[in-house]
Amino acid sequence: MKNLLLVICVLILLCSPTSNAQEPKINWLTFEQLEDSLRVQKKKVFISFNADWCVFCKKMKKTSFKNKTIISILNKEYYAVEMNAESKDTIVFDGVSYINENLGKSRRPTHQIPLLLASRNNKPFSLPVHIFLDKNFKITQRYFEYLSPKKLIEILSQ
């Protein structure tokens, strides 16, 4: 009986789809890694700012950022950076230290980097934010919204 149970278990494991198969993922970088990568090879940059409480940020992680076409385009044509907009970390980029000056001052303290890259005149900072930069690190597009897989593919294909 034990042998039969063992054989059944082994057959189930062999016949089931492999759970070890790696799903493709976006090669997310930190700002420090981005700086190193840009020194080696210039490339377009995609930056996504999010926060733990942001519903649309979570939705993008489950939909758009799991889409194989999006993953392929971002990994081949862009350096992709993901950052929690409320990070408490000091980030050094291009010799400058950036901090979250709003810690303890705000219910949702926003780090300097997203404020510098994603502030809009006469509008409060809001998430999610997605920023596209060209090979010369100049902002070409900014989106302050949920980007569905279809819309993000359209943007990436331009």
Buried (B, 14 or more C-beta within 10 A) or exposed (E): EEEEEEEEEEEEEEEEEEEEEEEEEBBBBBBEEBBEBBEEEEBBBBBBBBBEEBEBBBBBBEBBBBBEEBBEBBBEEBBBBBBBBBBEBEBEEEEEEBBBEBEEEEEEBBBBBBBEBBEEEEEEBEBBBBBBBEEEEEEEEBBBEBBBBEEBBEBBEE
